[in-house]
Amino acid sequence: MPSTTTVTILGSGTCVPSLKRSSCSVKIVAGGNVIVMDTGPGTMRRLLETGTTIFGVSYLLYSHFHPDHTGELVPLLFATKYPDTGRRQDPLTILAGYGFIDFFSGLKQVYSDWIELPDGLVTMVELDTTNRDHRDFEGFTVETLPMAHRPESIGYRITGEDGRTVVYSGDTDVCDNLVSLANGADVLICESALPDDLKVPGHLTPSLAGELAASANVRKLVLTHFYPECDQVDIRNECRKTYDGELILAEDLVQVDL
């Protein structure tokens, strides 16, 4: 019997420090694999709160390279080398858009062997940032398309062996690719950084996220990546202007039923 796909929001916030929200991160369990989408500050603690150590993570998937999405990559690799935390037995695969290997080389210039793991323990895969990419892994598949934020920005569609589909936008502005990627998905985890009246380039608002979700005919929409300004308005009501399906406003450690 296929294993069940599960989704837990690890971080629902942004670069702004918050006692309520860690920076961007999502945990997906698919085909028996623990997949972490982005590792903003606070990710490792939130993982522990879900019962998962860093050694239980098999895949890290990055939407782009901003610090609120990659900030705990270095601490995670450094912690992996510390003897008292245990030892990684299984390989770690890191997926990201084109340019990640250069990005990581820059980190190594700063941290040198502190973040280098033994040969065979880490595999880095750069995904296409201009067209649709498709990769098959044991227990799940990954599809990506470029998003409208940074040159390396990509959104992900994860399909588990149970057939459930989860789409993660990362950061993006209005983007036809997101509608295409999310078409008919069980869950769309979509950034909604600021209220409708405070729209900025490169990010969505609740009504825009809702419009994209409705166009993609997703079964469930999860809004996330909230700046503090979102706490001052009725985000749900703004999204309801354009989307009438099942709606969740993300909070750290919320599990999303598929």
FILUMFI-660084 format. One line per field, with one value per residue: x, y, z of N, C-alpha, C in turn; residue number from 1. Coordinates in steps of 0.2 Angstrom, whole numbers. Layout:
<sites>
n_c1 = c(X_...)
n_c2 = c(Y_...)
n_c3 = c(Z_...)
ca_c1 = c(X_...)
ca_c2 = c(Y_...)
ca_c3 = c(Z_...)
c_c1 = c(X_...)
c_c2 = c(Y_...)
c_c3 = c(Z_...)
i = c(NUM_...)
</sites>
This chain:
<sites>
n_c1 = c(4_3_13_7_6_11_10_18_18_33_39_31_34_44_59_58_61_52_42_32_32_43_55_54_49_44_39_38_32_34_32_39_50_58_56_62_57_65_75_73_78_76_71_77_74_60_59_63_53_43_46_57_74_89_95_85_81_80_80_83_75_76_68_73_88_88_91_81_76_86_94_97_104_118_120_114_122_134_130_128_141_145_150_143_130_126_127_126_119_112_112_111_101_101_91_89_88_96_113_115_126_137_133_134_147_152_148_156_169_168_165_173_179_170_158_158_154_157_163_150_140_132_123_121_109_106_92_82_80_73_63_51_55_58_59_62_61_64_49_43_39_46_42_46_44_49_48_41_52_66_81_85_73_61_46_39_32_26_23_17_19_6_-1_-5_-4_7_10_22_25_36_44_35_29_13_10_10_16_14_1_0_9_2_-10_-24_-20_-19_-15_-10_3_6_14_10_13_10_-3_-18_-18_-5_4_19_33_37_31_16_-2_-16_-28_-23_-16_-27_-34_-25_-25_-38_-39_-30_-38_-36_-37_-36_-30_-16_-11_5_21_20_22_23_13_2_-4_-12_-24_-38_-34_-40_-52_-49_-43_-54_-61_-58_-56_-65_-63_-56_-47_-33_-24_-7_2_16_20_8_-1_-6_-20_-22)
n_c2 = c(-6_11_24_37_54_68_85_98_114_122_135_150_163_177_187_195_196_186_181_172_167_157_158_155_138_121_105_90_74_61_46_39_47_61_77_94_109_124_132_142_153_145_133_121_119_119_107_98_99_93_80_76_74_82_72_64_70_68_75_92_106_120_136_148_159_168_174_172_160_151_152_143_133_132_131_119_110_111_107_94_89_88_78_74_75_65_54_56_44_41_47_64_74_89_100_113_129_134_139_137_129_137_147_139_137_150_150_141_147_155_147_136_120_117_116_105_89_71_62_57_59_70_76_87_95_104_113_116_133_140_133_120_107_90_77_61_52_40_35_47_61_76_91_106_124_140_154_171_180_180_177_164_158_145_136_122_106_92_75_62_44_40_47_60_78_91_108_121_137_145_162_173_184_188_175_165_153_148_145_135_125_122_116_108_103_95_102_119_128_144_159_174_188_201_213_217_231_234_229_224_223_207_199_191_195_192_192_191_179_170_172_166_153_149_149_139_129_122_111_114_129_136_149_158_164_177_194_206_215_209_204_214_215_208_194_182_187_195_186_179_186_182_168_153_141_128_135_139_148_149_144_141_125_119_106_101_94_81)
n_c3 = c(0_-4_4_14_10_18_25_33_40_43_44_44_41_38_33_44_61_73_86_84_71_62_49_31_28_24_28_20_19_9_0_10_12_20_15_14_11_7_20_30_44_60_56_59_73_73_65_74_83_77_78_70_66_60_53_48_37_20_8_3_-4_-13_-16_-20_-17_-6_10_20_16_14_25_36_30_31_45_47_39_46_59_56_55_68_81_93_89_82_68_50_41_29_12_8_-3_-12_-20_-32_-40_-56_-53_-40_-36_-38_-29_-17_-17_-14_-1_4_3_13_25_23_26_36_32_23_19_21_6_-5_3_1_-12_-25_-35_-49_-55_-70_-74_-84_-90_-89_-78_-74_-62_-56_-41_-28_-23_-25_-36_-44_-50_-58_-62_-68_-57_-54_-47_-43_-53_-51_-46_-43_-43_-35_-38_-30_-31_-23_-19_-17_-25_-22_-23_-20_-21_-21_-20_-17_-17_-27_-40_-48_-60_-74_-74_-62_-61_-71_-65_-53_-57_-54_-42_-26_-14_-13_-8_-5_-7_2_4_8_13_2_-1_0_-10_-17_-29_-35_-26_-19_-15_-4_-12_-25_-24_-21_-33_-43_-37_-39_-53_-56_-51_-39_-25_-11_-3_4_12_15_21_28_31_45_43_39_50_53_46_38_32_27_23_12_3_0_-9_-21_-21_-17_-12_-1_12_21_33_35_50_60_62_59_53_37_31_18)
ca_c1 = c(0_7_13_3_9_9_13_18_22_38_40_26_35_48_65_57_61_45_41_26_33_49_56_50_50_39_41_33_34_31_35_43_55_57_58_61_57_68_77_74_80_71_69_79_70_53_59_63_46_38_49_62_80_92_97_80_79_83_80_82_73_76_65_78_93_87_93_75_74_92_98_99_108_125_120_112_127_138_127_129_148_146_150_138_123_124_130_122_120_109_114_106_101_99_89_88_88_103_117_116_133_141_131_137_155_153_148_162_174_168_165_178_178_165_151_159_153_161_161_144_134_128_122_118_106_103_86_81_76_70_58_48_59_54_64_59_65_60_43_39_42_47_41_47_44_52_43_43_55_73_83_85_67_57_41_39_26_28_18_19_17_-1_-5_-7_0_8_13_25_27_41_42_34_23_8_14_6_19_12_-6_2_12_-3_-16_-28_-16_-22_-13_-5_6_7_16_5_18_8_-11_-19_-16_3_7_26_35_40_27_8_-6_-21_-33_-19_-15_-33_-35_-21_-27_-44_-37_-27_-43_-33_-42_-35_-25_-13_-7_10_26_17_25_19_8_-3_-8_-17_-29_-42_-31_-44_-58_-46_-42_-61_-63_-56_-56_-70_-61_-54_-42_-29_-19_-2_5_21_19_1_-1_-11_-23_-23)
ca_c2 = c(0_17_28_43_60_73_92_102_121_123_142_154_170_181_189_200_192_185_175_168_164_156_160_150_131_117_98_85_67_57_39_38_52_68_83_100_115_130_131_149_153_142_127_115_119_117_100_94_100_88_74_74_77_84_66_61_73_65_80_99_109_127_139_153_159_174_172_169_154_147_154_137_128_132_128_112_106_111_102_87_87_88_71_73_76_59_54_55_37_41_53_70_77_96_102_121_132_135_144_134_126_143_150_135_138_156_149_137_152_158_142_131_113_117_113_100_83_66_61_52_60_75_77_94_95_111_112_121_139_143_128_114_102_84_72_55_49_34_37_54_65_83_95_113_129_146_159_178_183_180_173_157_156_140_133_114_101_86_70_56_37_39_51_66_83_97_113_126_143_150_169_175_189_185_171_160_147_145_142_129_120_120_114_102_101_94_108_124_132_150_165_180_192_208_214_219_238_235_225_226_219_201_196_191_197_187_191_188_172_167_172_161_146_148_148_132_124_118_109_118_134_137_156_158_170_183_200_208_219_204_203_220_215_202_191_178_190_197_180_176_190_178_161_151_134_127_140_139_153_145_145_137_118_117_100_102_87_81)
ca_c3 = c(0_-5_10_14_9_23_24_39_39_48_45_40_41_33_36_50_67_76_91_82_65_59_42_27_27_24_28_16_19_3_-1_16_12_23_11_17_6_10_27_34_51_64_53_63_79_71_63_81_87_73_79_65_67_53_50_45_31_14_3_4_-10_-12_-21_-22_-12_-1_17_24_13_14_31_40_26_34_52_46_37_52_64_54_57_75_83_98_87_79_61_45_37_22_8_7_-9_-12_-27_-32_-47_-59_-49_-33_-35_-37_-22_-12_-18_-11_6_6_4_20_30_21_28_42_29_19_22_17_-1_-6_8_-2_-20_-27_-42_-51_-60_-75_-72_-89_-93_-85_-76_-71_-59_-53_-35_-26_-19_-27_-42_-43_-56_-57_-67_-65_-54_-55_-41_-44_-59_-49_-43_-46_-39_-35_-38_-27_-31_-19_-22_-16_-30_-19_-26_-16_-25_-16_-25_-15_-18_-34_-41_-53_-64_-77_-73_-55_-62_-74_-61_-48_-60_-51_-36_-19_-10_-16_-3_-9_-3_2_9_11_11_-5_-2_1_-15_-19_-35_-33_-21_-20_-10_-3_-17_-30_-23_-22_-40_-46_-35_-43_-60_-56_-49_-33_-20_-5_-4_10_12_20_20_30_34_51_41_37_56_55_42_38_26_24_19_6_-1_-2_-15_-28_-20_-13_-10_6_13_27_34_38_56_62_65_57_48_32_29_11)
c_c1 = c(4_7_10_8_7_13_12_22_27_39_35_28_40_55_64_57_54_45_36_28_41_49_54_53_44_42_35_36_30_35_40_49_53_60_57_62_59_69_79_76_74_69_71_76_63_53_59_56_41_41_54_68_83_94_92_78_83_84_79_80_72_73_69_83_93_88_87_73_80_96_100_102_115_125_118_118_133_136_128_136_149_145_144_131_121_128_125_124_118_111_108_107_98_97_88_89_95_106_118_123_137_139_134_144_156_153_154_169_174_169_170_175_172_159_152_158_157_158_155_139_130_128_118_115_103_97_85_77_73_64_56_54_56_60_60_64_61_55_40_43_42_46_42_46_47_46_46_45_62_75_83_78_63_52_41_32_28_22_20_16_9_-5_-6_-2_1_12_16_28_33_39_41_29_18_12_10_9_16_5_-5_4_7_-9_-19_-24_-21_-21_-9_-3_9_9_11_8_14_0_-11_-17_-9_7_14_28_38_36_19_5_-12_-25_-29_-18_-21_-35_-31_-23_-34_-43_-34_-32_-40_-38_-42_-29_-22_-9_-1_15_23_22_21_13_1_-7_-13_-23_-33_-40_-36_-50_-55_-45_-49_-64_-62_-56_-61_-69_-59_-48_-39_-24_-13_0_10_18_12_2_-7_-13_-23_-29)
c_c2 = c(6_21_34_49_65_80_95_109_121_131_146_161_172_182_193_195_192_180_170_164_163_158_154_143_127_110_94_78_63_51_37_42_58_73_89_105_121_129_138_148_150_135_121_114_116_110_96_94_95_81_71_78_78_77_62_64_70_70_87_102_116_131_145_154_165_171_169_163_149_148_148_132_127_129_121_107_106_107_95_84_86_82_70_73_69_59_53_48_37_47_58_73_84_98_110_123_132_141_142_132_132_147_146_136_144_154_145_141_155_153_136_124_112_114_108_93_77_65_56_54_66_75_83_93_102_109_118_127_143_139_124_109_96_79_67_53_43_36_43_56_72_86_102_118_136_151_166_182_185_176_165_154_151_138_125_111_94_81_64_50_36_43_58_71_89_102_119_131_146_157_170_181_185_181_165_153_144_142_135_123_118_117_108_99_100_100_113_128_138_156_171_185_198_209_217_226_239_231_228_221_213_197_196_194_192_186_189_181_168_167_166_154_144_146_141_127_119_116_112_123_136_144_156_164_176_188_202_212_215_203_209_220_208_198_186_181_193_192_178_181_186_171_158_143_133_131_139_144_150_148_140_130_116_111_101_95_87_77)
c_c3 = c(0_2_9_14_14_22_31_38_45_50_41_39_36_36_43_56_70_81_89_76_63_52_38_27_28_24_25_17_13_1_4_16_16_18_14_12_9_18_30_41_55_62_57_70_78_69_69_84_83_74_74_66_60_49_47_39_25_8_5_-3_-9_-18_-24_-16_-7_6_21_21_13_21_35_36_29_41_52_44_43_57_62_55_64_78_88_95_83_72_56_41_30_19_8_0_-9_-19_-26_-39_-49_-55_-42_-32_-34_-30_-17_-12_-14_-3_8_7_11_26_29_23_33_39_24_22_18_10_-1_-1_6_-9_-21_-34_-44_-56_-65_-73_-78_-92_-88_-84_-73_-68_-55_-47_-33_-21_-20_-33_-40_-50_-54_-63_-64_-62_-55_-49_-42_-50_-57_-46_-46_-41_-40_-35_-36_-28_-28_-22_-21_-21_-28_-22_-22_-20_-20_-21_-23_-16_-25_-34_-46_-58_-67_-76_-67_-57_-66_-69_-56_-51_-57_-45_-30_-15_-14_-10_-6_-5_-4_7_12_9_4_-6_-1_-4_-17_-25_-32_-28_-22_-14_-9_-9_-24_-30_-24_-30_-44_-44_-38_-50_-61_-54_-43_-28_-13_-6_3_9_17_18_22_34_40_49_40_44_57_50_41_31_23_20_12_1_-4_-7_-21_-27_-15_-11_-3_7_20_27_38_45_57_65_63_52_43_30_21_10)
i = c(1_2_3_4_5_6_7_8_9_10_11_12_13_14_15_16_17_18_19_20_21_22_23_24_25_26_27_28_29_30_31_32_33_34_35_36_37_38_39_40_41_42_43_44_45_46_47_48_49_50_51_52_53_54_55_56_57_58_59_60_61_62_63_64_65_66_67_68_69_70_71_72_73_74_75_76_77_78_79_80_81_82_83_84_85_86_87_88_89_90_91_92_93_94_95_96_97_98_99_100_101_102_103_104_105_106_107_108_109_110_111_112_113_114_115_116_117_118_119_120_121_122_123_124_125_126_127_128_129_130_131_132_133_134_135_136_137_138_139_140_141_142_143_144_145_146_147_148_149_150_151_152_153_154_155_156_157_158_159_160_161_162_163_164_165_166_167_168_169_170_171_172_173_174_175_176_177_178_179_180_181_182_183_184_185_186_187_188_189_190_191_192_193_194_195_196_197_198_199_200_201_202_203_204_205_206_207_208_209_210_211_212_213_214_215_216_217_218_219_220_221_222_223_224_225_226_227_228_229_230_231_232_233_234_235_236_237_238_239_240_241_242_243_244_245_246_247_248_249_250_251_252_253_254_255_256_257_258)
</sites>
